[in-house]
Amino acid sequence: MHLVLLSGGSGKRLWPLSNDARSKQFLKVLRDEAGNPVSMVQRVWRQLKRVGMADSAVIATGRAQVDMIQNQLGTDVPLIVEPERRDTFPAIALAASYLYSKAGVSREEVVIILPVDPYVEEGFFRRAQYLETALRKSQAELALMGVVPSFPSTKYGYIIPEHSEPPYRSDAGQTFRQVSSFREKPDEKTAKGLVEQGALWNCGIFAFRLDFVLSRLREAGFSENYQELLEQYGELPKNSFDYEVVEHTKRIVVVDYDGEWKDLGTWNTLTDEMTETVSGRGIMSPDCVRTYVLNELDIPVAVLGCEDLIVAAGPDGILVSRREASPRVKEIVGHLNGRPMYEERRWGWYRVLDYTSFADGREVLTKRIAVKAGKNLSYQEHRFRSEVWTVIEGEGEFARDGVIRRVKAGDVLEIPAGMRHGILALTDLEFIEVQTGSQLVEEDIVRLCMTWEEAREMCRG
């Protein structure tokens, strides 16, 4: 059995702390058993390790999230990287081709697909393992997992099991049923009726034999080979797996899960699981009720006498919303397509402090950059911008135009356009970077090598 975790999302529903580069699963607003801040993806990965499922798991994601995943989970986590953002069907098809042609997984092996960010207890993943038994026992094409509803929600889709026939029963006595139909997010009255008839929340967990997806690629004229499918990726249907595959599949069974499951995709659901009402520099008066402050800025936020309020402040903006209205934030900020003002990278993080564009075409961008001890920026050059770095904390090795020297707090490093440069943090290192040029975009990077060992060799040569 193999697991594929899907990591995507645009981050608009948890704006302003999430963005295209830092979707909701990367926000460190939850707490682990020791009280340390963790993100949803870190929480899920630790749970998979504890139930023995991490060794067979890969994460399918887009290029924009690779650095974030490696920063939070480490560089050893296996990744399948989409060449462009599309939808869940192309992502799952690419993962299937990777497992078959790169990892050598048998066509008859069972693959489980699950989101990277459910808020669940460990029993959820143990129950998910039962999908393989259900699939093989029933000879179905797909096996889904549905959550027993705790209330008639209008936010989730529903799986309606077939109750006119007796359930399948495994040798261990566990049961599962044939799927009768599906229902997308219903109104409240319909939701109540669905719950009464035993419908289950669709939590996006399903399993199939690997050849089930590979055969669909073959039938549609696409390659099963991973490298060839990467080149064809832009031609794959830009569609969800539900619409592209599930709706056209007849033999589907469902395994029920009766336990804690939540989709923390909006501010009101996320704050329900927060153990503190203030995160970051915040001050809240004692008469505030069910109010939360999440502040990533270096200035204090004060809230007085408020009820059922969310105040979220970050480099991308500030949100003030009543809790029940917070799911609508995507409606009013969906058109905001500016560059992310904060990103985590494999080596640390950066925050944009200021950006100015002048009438003559010049641009000036100021960043605060933090590099973890032992990590390095690639040895690189820029075509359209020059940079000045002012080291404000820590020590490192700075490579410039083939020469490496030690640097420390207080040093000012000038980097003209076209000059090769990079830095290794000997201790946790921070510096202020001022970019000046005509095209201040992240894509203006020519990476000569990624590791510091390679940079040293290049400088010796």
Number of C-alpha atoms within 10 A of each C-alpha: 18 20 19 24 24 21 21 25 20 15 22 26 23 24 26 21 27 23 23 19 25 23 22 28 26 23 17 16 20 19 17 12 6 6 9 10 14 17 18 21 24 22 21 23 18 17 19 18 12 11 12 12 18 17 12 13 21 18 22 25 24 21 14 18 23 21 20 22 24 18 18 18 15 12 13 7 14 14 19 21 19 19 14 15 18 18 16 21 20 24 29 20 22 28 28 27 26 20 22 20 14 13 10 10 18 13 17 12 15 21 27 23 22 21 18 21 24 20 18 16 13 15 15 19 18 14 14 22 17 18 28 21 17 25 24 15 14 19 13 17 18 26 31 27 26 23 23 18 23 13 9 20 20 16 14 18 19 26 25 23 25 17 14 8 9 11 15 16 14 14 8 6 7 13 16 25 23 24 21 17 14 17 16 13 16 17 12 13 11 15 22 16 12 21 19 11 11 15 29 26 28 23 21 14 19 24 29 24 23 24 20 18 23 20 14 14 19 12 10 10 10 18 18 22 17 20 15 12 20 18 11 12 22 15 11 19 15 16 15 16 17 13 11 15 15 16 11 9 12 14 15 23 27 28 26 21 20 14 14 15 18 15 14 19 18 22 24 21 16 17 21 12 14 14 12 13 16 17 16 15 16 19 14 18 11 10 12 15 14 14 21 27 24 23 21 18 16 10 11 12 18 12 18 12 11 17 14 15 21 25 21 23 23 18 17 19 12 16 18 13 18 17 20 14 14 20 18 14 19 16 10 9 13 13 9 10 9 9 13 17 19 22 20 21 21 20 22 22 18 20 18 19 15 12 13 10 12 9 6 7 9 14 17 19 18 19 19 20 20 22 25 19 17 14 20 22 21 22 27 20 23 21 15 17 23 20 21 17 21 19 22 18 17 20 20 25 17 20 22 20 15 15 13 17 10 13 20 21 15 13 14 15 15 14 18 17 16 16 16 21 23 22 24 27 23 19 16 17 24 25 24 22 22 20 23 20 18 17 16 18 12 8 8 13 16 14 15 16 15 14 14 20 10 14 23 15 10 15 16 10 7
